[in-house]
């Protein structure tokens, strides 16, 4: 069977790469190579930046209502092609059908928010700020932005978090899709063109870190948005900021949930199973650690094991699958190494997913539901991001001990409390370090009109993605002060030192 050779999308066209290096794209459910994507050359990355720069004057001068007309049409095309796109995403990423569909619906949501750009970009005006002087604030686009996307959400992150508000506000964009999962993003780029997006406004390449370094230093790139690991994110932030660019880096997490003794056991366990093992744990808003009050710990752990054992593990595109594979063989190996590490550190392995085999899909990259109990604060398995279907249980005596333990973590993306007690829920929301807080909500991902607000080592930058932060990130303020002279004033020869500013 021939392997599809993918092409970068530059200046409105899918072009043949001149690179002699291609990277394999796998179907995680079968382990088979289904495509190869180029490691684009530095010249090709430069060409994508040049195309975005050339497109900027015309696009930024296009009236904002006309710009969002393209996004309206794109939204309709998303709906029209939903099943096709869902299958494609399942096939290259390994998410189950419902998760893949959700990935695409989380593109639609911020697209719809960005369609409100004509209202969101409205500035502020005050007449007579001093006598005879008026001031107006306008929001303007900056130019070319670069987006560096991870493998785990090949639709939502590049085409939801990065693209819509960027182009709605009048900027142009060069996306680096993850080389492990580029096919969904490339298909969505084709739909943008079909929606009427002018050539060069959005460009998409795949490349290695060496070529991507151009985004951080190129003088024509005005801002960089990144989602990925903390080690790379800190480098992206430091390098791009040192080169005078706007930067937002959304990075790793080790989200914790505090489960108090009044939480309903069955429903709480269901929420934990969903958030810990959904998307095979490959998301920064997963819930890989629960901090449980000792008085209910045994009952909750037993319920978690029982519920996990009822979940079906299988190929991503089987609509009855609950847990699909992880993305690559290397990633599977990394998750298995973490499980071994947990055993060595002394955590109690009460559900072991290491030897999971799916009949008919023996070469797929499957890791089953894995649960560790009696995880203590010094164990790295409960502190570092594993990015796989592994849940750690930490036991505490009370609310204060649990909150202190959670806040000791270096990451602060999301944090959750399960309780029926309003006082503790309010105290938790006020005192947790997590930037996105769930009260009886296992995956507290905000809707697109709110920012994705990670804290501590989960985020580098000043303005978060999405919401009003996203609008501000992709625009800069310009304040215009004006004065109109009467005939008498036009003849004056003396002007105040501050000329109306005081």
C-alpha positions in Angstrom: 0.0 0.0 0.0 1.4 3.4 -1.0 2.0 5.9 1.9 0.5 9.4 1.4 3.1 12.1 1.2 1.7 15.2 2.9 2.4 18.7 1.6 2.8 22.0 3.5 0.1 24.7 3.0 1.9 27.9 1.9 0.3 31.0 0.3 -3.0 29.2 -0.3 -1.5 26.1 -2.0 -0.4 22.7 -1.0 3.1 22.6 -2.3 5.7 19.9 -2.7 8.4 20.1 -0.1 12.0 20.0 -1.2 13.0 18.3 2.0 14.7 14.9 1.9 13.5 14.1 5.4 10.0 12.9 6.1 8.4 11.9 9.4 6.0 9.0 9.8 2.4 9.5 10.8 0.9 6.4 12.5 -2.6 5.0 13.1 -2.2 4.4 16.8 -5.0 1.8 16.7 -3.1 -0.5 14.4 0.5 0.7 14.6 0.6 1.1 10.9 2.2 4.1 9.1 -0.6 5.9 7.2 1.3 9.0 5.9 4.6 10.8 5.9 4.9 14.5 6.6 7.9 16.6 5.5 10.4 18.2 7.8 10.1 21.4 6.0 13.3 23.3 5.2 14.3 26.6 6.7 13.6 28.1 3.2 10.1 26.7 3.3 9.4 28.1 6.8 10.8 31.5 5.5 8.4 31.2 2.5 5.4 30.7 4.8 6.4 33.7 6.9 6.9 35.8 3.7 3.5 34.7 2.4 1.9 35.8 5.7 3.7 39.1 5.7 2.6 39.8 2.1 -1.0 39.0 2.9 -1.1 41.2 6.0 -1.7 44.7 4.5 -4.7 43.5 2.4 -6.2 41.4 5.2 -5.7 43.9 8.0 -7.4 46.6 5.8 -10.4 44.3 5.1 -13.3 45.5 7.2 -13.7 43.3 10.3 -17.2 42.2 9.4 -15.9 41.0 6.1 -13.1 39.1 7.8 -15.5 37.2 10.1 -17.7 36.2 7.1 -14.9 33.8 6.3 -15.1 32.3 9.8 -18.9 31.9 9.5 -18.5 29.9 6.3 -15.7 27.9 7.9 -17.9 27.1 10.8 -20.6 25.8 8.4 -18.0 23.7 6.6 -16.9 22.2 9.9 -20.5 21.0 10.5 -20.8 19.7 7.0 -17.6 17.6 7.2 -17.9 16.6 10.9 -18.0 12.8 10.4 -15.1 12.9 7.9 -13.0 15.1 10.1 -13.8 13.0 13.2 -12.7 9.8 11.5 -9.5 11.5 10.3 -8.7 12.7 13.8 -9.4 9.3 15.3 -7.1 7.7 12.7 -4.1 9.9 13.3 -4.4 10.7 17.0 -6.1 7.7 18.7 -8.9 9.5 20.5 -12.2 7.6 20.6 -15.0 8.8 18.4 -16.7 11.0 21.0 -13.5 12.6 22.1 -12.4 13.3 18.5 -15.8 14.9 17.8 -15.4 17.0 20.9 -11.9 18.1 19.7 -13.6 19.5 16.5 -16.5 21.1 18.4 -13.9 22.9 20.5 -12.8 24.5 17.2 -16.3 25.6 16.4 -16.8 27.3 19.8 -13.9 29.8 19.6 -14.6 30.3 15.9 -18.1 31.5 16.9 -16.6 33.7 19.6 -14.2 35.2 17.1 -17.1 36.0 14.8 -18.0 38.6 17.4 -14.7 40.5 16.6 -16.5 43.5 15.2 -18.0 44.1 18.7 -15.0 42.9 20.6 -12.6 45.2 18.8 -14.6 48.3 19.4 -12.5 50.9 21.2 -13.3 53.7 23.6 -13.9 57.4 23.1 -14.1 60.4 25.4 -14.9 63.9 24.2 -13.4 66.8 26.1 -10.7 64.8 28.0 -9.4 68.4 28.5 -11.2 71.4 27.1 -11.5 71.0 23.4 -9.5 67.8 23.2 -11.0 64.4 22.4 -9.3 61.0 22.8 -10.1 57.7 21.1 -8.6 54.2 21.7 -8.5 51.8 18.7 -7.4 48.2 18.6 -5.2 47.2 15.7 -3.6 44.0 14.5 0.2 43.6 14.8 1.1 41.5 11.7 2.4 37.9 11.4 1.9 35.5 14.3 3.4 32.0 14.6 1.5 29.2 16.3 3.4 26.0 17.5 0.9 23.2 18.2 1.2 19.9 20.1 0.0 16.5 19.0 -2.8 15.9 21.5 -5.5 18.2 20.1 -4.7 18.5 16.3 -8.0 20.4 15.7 -8.8 22.4 18.8 -5.4 23.9 19.5 -4.2 25.2 16.1 -7.5 25.9 14.5 -9.5 26.8 17.7 -7.2 28.4 20.2 -4.7 30.0 17.7 -6.3 30.7 14.4 -9.8 32.3 14.8 -9.1 35.3 17.0 -5.7 35.8 15.3 -7.2 36.3 11.8 -10.5 37.8 13.0 -8.5 40.7 14.4 -6.7 41.2 11.2 -3.4 39.4 11.7 -1.9 36.6 9.5 -0.6 33.3 10.8 1.9 30.6 10.3 1.1 27.3 12.1 3.6 24.6 12.9 1.4 21.5 13.2 2.7 18.5 15.2 4.5 16.1 13.0 2.7 13.2 14.7 -0.8 14.5 13.9 -0.7 16.9 11.0 -3.5 15.5 8.8 -6.5 17.0 10.6 -4.9 20.5 10.6 -4.0 20.2 6.9 -7.6 19.3 6.1 -8.9 22.2 8.1 -6.5 24.5 6.2 -8.2 23.3 3.0 -11.6 24.1 4.4 -10.4 27.6 5.3 -9.5 28.1 1.7 -12.8 26.8 0.6 -14.5 29.2 3.0 -12.8 32.1 1.0 -9.8 32.9 3.1 -7.3 34.9 1.0 -4.0 33.3 0.1 -1.3 33.7 2.7 -3.5 34.6 5.7 -3.1 31.1 7.2 -0.1 28.9 6.3 0.8 25.5 7.8 4.1 23.7 7.9 5.6 20.7 9.7 9.2 20.8 10.7 11.7 20.0 13.4 12.6 22.2 16.4 15.6 23.5 14.4 13.5 25.1 11.7 10.8 26.2 14.2 13.5 28.3 15.9 13.0 30.8 13.1 9.6 31.7 14.5 11.3 32.9 17.7 13.9 35.1 16.0 12.5 36.1 12.6 12.0 39.9 12.5 8.8 39.6 10.5 7.1 37.5 13.2 5.4 39.8 15.8 4.1 37.2 18.2 4.3 33.5 19.1 1.7 31.3 20.7 2.8 27.9 21.9 1.3 24.8 23.5 3.5 22.0 24.7 6.0 20.9 27.4 7.3 23.3 30.1 10.9 22.8 29.1 10.3 23.8 25.5 7.8 26.5 26.5 10.3 28.2 28.8 12.8 28.3 25.9 10.2 29.6 23.5 9.2 32.3 25.9 12.7 33.4 26.8 13.9 33.4 23.2 10.9 35.0 21.5 10.6 37.7 24.2 14.3 38.5 24.0 13.6 39.1 20.3 10.9 41.6 21.1 7.9 39.4 20.3 4.6 38.9 22.2 4.6 35.4 23.6 2.1 33.1 25.3 3.2 29.6 26.3 0.6 27.1 27.6 2.6 24.3 29.2 2.5 21.1 31.3 0.2 20.3 34.2 -0.3 17.8 37.0 -3.9 18.7 37.9 -5.1 17.5 41.3 -8.6 17.0 42.7 -9.5 17.1 46.3 -12.3 14.7 47.3 -14.0 15.4 50.6 -15.9 12.9 52.6 -19.3 14.3 51.7 -18.8 13.8 48.0 -21.2 11.3 46.4 -19.0 8.3 45.8 -20.5 6.8 42.6 -20.9 10.1 40.6 -17.6 11.4 41.9 -15.8 8.3 40.7 -17.5 8.5 37.3 -16.2 12.1 36.9 -12.7 11.1 37.9 -12.6 8.2 35.5 -13.8 10.4 32.7 -11.3 13.2 33.4 -8.3 10.9 34.3 -8.6 8.5 31.4 -10.4 10.5 28.7 -8.2 11.1 25.6 -5.9 8.4 27.1 -4.7 11.0 29.6 -3.0 12.9 26.8 -4.3 16.4 27.7 -3.1 19.1 30.0 -6.5 19.3 31.7 -6.6 15.6 32.6 -7.0 14.7 36.2 -4.0 12.4 37.0 -4.1 12.8 40.8 -6.8 12.7 43.3 -6.3 13.8 46.9 -8.8 11.8 49.0 -10.0 12.3 52.6 -9.0 9.1 54.4 -12.5 8.4 55.8 -13.8 7.6 52.3 -10.6 6.6 50.5 -11.1 2.8 50.6 -14.7 3.1 49.2 -13.7 5.6 46.5 -10.7 3.6 45.4 -12.8 0.4 45.1 -15.4 2.2 43.1 -12.7 3.7 40.8 -11.3 0.2 40.1 -14.8 -1.3 39.5 -15.8 1.5 37.1 -12.5 1.4 35.2 -12.8 -2.3 34.6 -16.1 -1.8 32.8 -14.6 0.5 30.2 -13.9 -0.8 26.8 -10.4 -0.5 25.4 -10.3 -0.6 21.6 -9.6 1.2 18.3 -10.3 4.9 18.2 -12.8 4.7 15.3 -15.0 2.0 17.0 -17.8 4.1 18.3 -18.2 1.8 21.4 -14.6 2.3 22.5 -14.1 4.1 25.8 -10.3 4.2 25.9 -8.3 4.4 22.7 -4.5 4.0 22.2 -1.8 6.6 23.0 -0.3 8.4 20.0 2.9 6.5 19.2 5.0 3.5 20.2 7.6 5.9 21.8 4.9 7.6 23.8 3.6 4.2 25.0 7.1 3.3 26.1 7.4 6.5 28.0 4.1 5.9 29.8 5.1 2.3 30.7 8.4 3.6 32.0 6.5 5.9 34.3 4.4 3.0 35.6 7.6 1.1 36.4 8.9 4.2 38.1 5.8 4.4 40.3 6.3 0.8 41.4 10.0 1.4 42.2 9.0 4.5 44.3 6.7 2.3 46.4 3.3 3.3 45.2 0.7 0.5 45.3 -0.4 -0.6 41.8 -4.0 -1.6 42.2 -4.9 -1.6 38.5 -2.3 -2.5 35.9 -2.8 -1.5 32.3 0.7 -2.4 31.0 -0.1 -5.7 29.2 -3.2 -4.5 27.4 -3.8 -6.2 24.1 -6.8 -5.6 21.8 -7.7 -8.6 19.7 -7.3 -7.8 16.0 -5.2 -4.7 16.9 -2.3 -6.4 18.5 0.2 -3.8 17.1 -1.7 -0.8 18.4 -0.3 1.5 21.0 -2.6 0.6 23.9 -2.1 1.2 27.6 -5.0 0.2 29.8 -6.4 2.1 32.8 -3.7 2.2 35.5 -4.3 3.3 39.1 -1.7 3.8 41.9 -2.8 4.1 45.5 -0.9 5.4 48.5 1.1 7.9 46.4 3.1 10.1 48.7 4.4 13.7 48.1 8.0 12.7 47.4 7.0 10.2 44.6 7.7 11.7 41.2 4.9 9.6 39.7 2.5 11.9 41.5 4.3 15.1 40.7 5.4 15.0 37.1 3.2 15.0 34.0 2.9 11.4 32.5 0.5 12.2 29.7 -1.1 8.8 29.8 -3.9 6.8 31.4 -2.4 6.7 34.8 -4.2 7.9 38.0 -2.5 8.5 41.3 -4.3 8.5 44.7 -3.0 10.5 47.6 -4.6 10.2 51.0 -5.0 13.1 53.4 -6.8 13.7 56.8 -8.7 16.9 56.0 -9.3 19.8 53.7 -6.3 21.9 54.9 -3.9 19.1 54.5 -5.2 18.3 51.0 -5.1 22.0 49.8 -1.6 22.4 51.1 -0.4 19.3 49.3 -2.0 20.4 46.1 -0.6 23.9 46.2 2.9 22.5 46.7 2.9 21.3 43.1 5.0 23.3 40.6 2.2 23.3 38.0 -1.1 25.1 38.4 -3.2 24.6 35.3 -6.4 23.1 36.7 -7.6 22.1 40.2 -10.8 20.4 41.3 -12.8 19.8 44.4 -15.5 17.3 44.8 -17.8 18.2 47.7 -21.4 19.2 48.6 -20.1 21.7 51.2 -20.5 25.3 49.9 -18.0 26.7 52.5 -15.2 24.3 51.5 -16.0 24.8 47.8 -15.7 28.6 48.2 -12.5 28.4 50.2 -11.0 26.0 47.7 -11.8 28.3 44.7 -10.3 31.3 46.6 -7.1 29.6 47.8 -6.1 27.1 45.2 -3.2 27.9 42.9 -4.9 26.4 39.9 -5.9 28.9 37.2 -8.9 26.9 36.1 -11.0 25.5 39.0 -13.7 22.9 39.0 -16.3 22.4 41.7 -17.7 18.9 41.1 -16.4 19.4 37.5 -13.5 17.0 36.6 -12.4 18.9 33.5 -12.7 22.6 34.2 -11.9 23.8 30.7 -13.5 27.2 30.3 -15.8 28.0 27.4 -14.1 29.9 24.6 -15.3 33.3 25.8 -13.1 32.8 29.0 -9.3 32.6 29.0 -7.4 29.3 29.3 -5.8 30.5 32.5 -2.9 28.3 33.7 -0.6 29.5 36.5 2.9 28.8 37.8 5.0 26.5 35.5 1.9 25.8 33.4 2.1 29.1 31.7 4.6 31.7 30.6 3.4 35.1 29.4 1.1 37.9 30.4 -2.0 37.3 28.3 -3.6 33.8 28.2 -5.2 32.2 25.2 -8.9 32.7 24.4 -11.4 35.1 25.8 -10.6 38.8 26.2 -7.0 37.9 26.9 -6.8 36.3 23.5 -8.2 39.5 21.9 -5.6 41.6 23.7 -2.8 39.3 22.8 -3.6 39.6 19.1 -4.1 43.4 19.1 -2.3 46.5 20.3 -3.9 49.7 21.5 -3.6 53.0 19.7 -4.8 56.2 21.4 -5.6 59.2 19.1 -6.0 62.7 20.7 -7.5 65.4 18.5 -8.2 69.1 18.6 -10.1 71.3 16.1 -9.4 75.0 16.1 -11.9 77.9 16.0 -10.9 80.9 13.8 -9.8 82.8 16.9 -7.6 79.9 18.1 -6.1 79.4 14.6 -4.3 82.7 14.9 -2.7 82.2 18.3 1.1 82.1 18.5 1.5 80.8 22.1 0.8 77.1 23.0 0.8 75.6 26.5 3.7 73.4 27.4 1.5 70.4 27.7 -0.8 71.5 24.8 -4.0 70.3 26.3 -2.6 67.2 28.1 -3.3 68.7 31.5 
